[in-house]
Amino acid sequence: MTAPPPLPASSVRTAPPRDAAQGFVTGLAWLTIALGGLGVATGLLQLLPASAPSDPNLQLMLDALRGGTLPLPPMLRWTLAHAVEISLVSIVLSALLLWLGWGLLKRLEWARLGFIAYLLVGTVLTFGIVWLVPAVIEQMVAMQPGLSSPDQPLPPELTGLKTMATAFSAGIAVVFAALHGAIAWKLCTAAVRRQFKPLV
């Protein structure tokens, strides 16, 4: 008994190779949608107790914060007093990210350009937060009894802590800047741009 002849090469179906650029955009879109949805949900959860406190003591504390009578560091006092506004800004930015993710999934050109702009603004803000780190460290130390006072410089033994925290924050900002830059560069490549519908 003889074996059947081999099938012609043209009749064997092979799956086309997966388009790496298409997979990159699809994965980025779904990741963006997930992060945007999570940000909106988190912002709403933070907004509920901040906008409608049920505890009378919490309401008294918020009134004291807004009136400036509670002895807290200025930055912390401002953050707690504007918790509602901060939550609203977080919800708006997360909703924008969710919208851009949907646009990337639909391969809309405005979403590609908007996402690149979102990355650039996020990178600038990340480096802006690094600039605030020394002030945050000083105010946190000032809250600890006997370590320092708001009007006095940090003790020499704590100066290294501020330097380390600033350097660590700067390192994180550089990593995020590199990641954002790589994503923005990838979105500008020809293989990715071909997938998006032109604006006009």
C-alpha positions in Angstrom: 0.0 0.0 0.0 1.5 3.3 -1.1 1.2 6.6 0.8 -1.0 9.3 -0.7 0.8 11.9 -2.7 1.6 15.2 -0.8 -0.7 18.1 -1.3 0.5 20.9 -3.5 2.0 23.8 -1.6 -0.5 26.2 -2.9 -3.4 24.3 -1.4 -2.1 24.5 2.2 -3.6 27.4 4.0 -1.3 29.4 6.2 -2.4 32.1 8.6 -1.1 35.6 7.6 1.5 37.0 10.0 0.2 39.1 12.7 0.6 42.8 12.1 2.7 44.1 14.9 1.7 47.7 14.4 -2.0 46.8 14.4 -1.6 44.7 17.6 0.3 47.6 19.2 -2.5 50.1 18.6 -5.3 47.6 19.7 -3.4 46.8 22.9 -2.7 50.4 23.6 -6.4 51.3 23.0 -7.7 48.6 25.4 -5.1 49.5 28.0 -6.1 53.2 27.7 -9.8 52.4 28.0 -9.1 50.3 31.1 -7.1 53.0 32.8 -9.6 55.7 31.9 -12.5 53.6 33.2 -10.6 52.8 36.4 -9.8 56.5 36.9 -13.4 57.6 36.4 -14.6 55.0 38.9 -11.9 55.9 41.4 -12.7 59.6 41.1 -16.4 59.0 41.6 -15.6 57.0 44.8 -13.5 59.8 46.1 -16.1 62.4 45.2 -19.0 60.8 47.1 -17.6 61.2 50.7 -15.9 64.5 49.8 -19.1 66.1 48.4 -21.6 64.7 50.9 -19.9 63.9 54.3 -22.3 62.2 56.6 -20.2 62.4 59.7 -20.7 65.7 61.7 -17.1 65.6 62.9 -15.9 65.3 59.3 -18.0 68.3 58.3 -16.5 70.3 61.2 -13.0 69.4 60.0 -13.8 70.4 56.4 -15.2 73.7 57.7 -12.1 74.3 59.8 -9.9 73.5 56.7 -11.8 76.0 54.6 -11.6 78.6 57.3 -7.9 78.0 57.8 -8.2 77.3 61.6 -6.9 73.7 61.5 -3.2 73.6 62.2 -1.9 71.6 59.2 0.8 72.2 56.6 -0.4 74.6 53.9 -0.1 72.1 51.1 -2.0 69.4 53.0 -4.6 71.9 54.1 -5.2 73.0 50.5 -5.4 69.4 49.3 -8.0 68.4 51.9 -10.0 71.7 51.5 -10.2 71.2 47.7 -10.9 67.5 47.7 -14.1 67.9 45.6 -12.3 70.0 42.9 -9.4 67.5 42.8 -11.8 64.6 42.3 -13.7 66.4 39.6 -10.4 67.2 37.7 -9.4 63.5 38.1 -12.7 62.4 36.6 -12.5 64.8 33.7 -8.9 63.7 32.8 -9.8 60.0 33.1 -12.9 60.5 30.9 -10.7 62.2 28.4 -8.3 59.2 28.5 -11.3 56.8 28.1 -12.5 58.8 25.0 -9.0 58.8 23.5 -8.8 55.0 24.0 -12.1 54.6 22.2 -10.8 56.7 19.3 -7.6 54.7 19.1 -9.7 51.5 18.9 -11.7 53.0 16.1 -8.5 54.1 14.3 -9.5 57.8 14.3 -6.7 60.3 13.5 -7.8 62.9 16.1 -7.4 60.2 18.8 -3.9 59.4 17.7 -2.9 63.1 17.8 -4.8 63.7 21.0 -3.1 60.7 22.7 0.3 62.0 21.7 -0.5 65.4 23.2 -1.9 63.7 26.3 1.5 61.9 26.7 3.4 65.1 26.3 1.3 67.1 28.8 1.6 64.1 31.3 5.3 64.1 31.0 5.5 67.8 31.8 3.2 67.4 34.8 5.3 64.5 36.0 8.4 66.7 36.1 6.4 69.4 37.8 5.5 67.1 40.6 9.2 66.5 41.2 9.6 70.2 41.8 7.0 69.9 44.6 8.7 66.9 46.4 11.1 69.0 48.6 8.2 71.1 49.9 6.1 68.0 50.6 9.0 66.4 52.6 9.6 69.5 54.6 5.9 69.8 55.5 5.6 66.1 56.4 8.6 66.4 58.7 7.2 69.6 60.3 4.1 67.6 61.3 6.2 65.3 63.4 6.7 66.7 67.0 10.2 67.6 67.8 11.7 67.1 64.4 11.3 70.5 62.9 9.1 73.5 62.7 7.5 75.2 59.7 9.7 78.3 60.0 13.0 76.4 60.5 15.1 74.5 58.0 15.4 70.7 58.1 17.9 69.2 60.5 21.1 68.0 58.8 20.3 64.4 59.5 17.0 64.8 57.5 18.4 66.7 54.6 19.6 63.5 53.0 16.0 62.2 53.1 14.8 65.1 51.1 17.6 64.7 48.6 16.9 60.9 48.2 13.2 61.5 47.8 13.8 64.2 45.2 16.3 62.0 43.3 13.9 59.0 43.4 11.0 61.1 42.1 13.2 62.5 39.3 14.3 59.0 38.3 10.6 57.9 38.1 9.9 61.0 36.0 12.7 60.1 33.6 11.4 56.5 33.3 7.9 57.8 32.5 9.3 60.3 30.1 11.2 57.6 28.2 8.1 55.4 28.1 5.8 58.2 26.9 8.4 59.2 24.3 8.6 55.6 23.0 4.8 55.3 22.7 4.6 58.7 21.0 7.4 57.8 18.6 5.6 54.5 17.8 2.4 56.3 17.1 4.2 58.5 14.6 5.6 55.6 12.6 4.3 55.0 9.1 3.0 51.5 9.9 0.8 52.9 12.6 -0.3 56.1 10.8 -1.5 54.0 7.9 -4.2 52.4 10.1 -5.9 55.7 11.0 -8.5 57.5 9.0 -7.4 61.0 7.8 -8.9 64.0 9.4 -10.3 65.3 6.1 
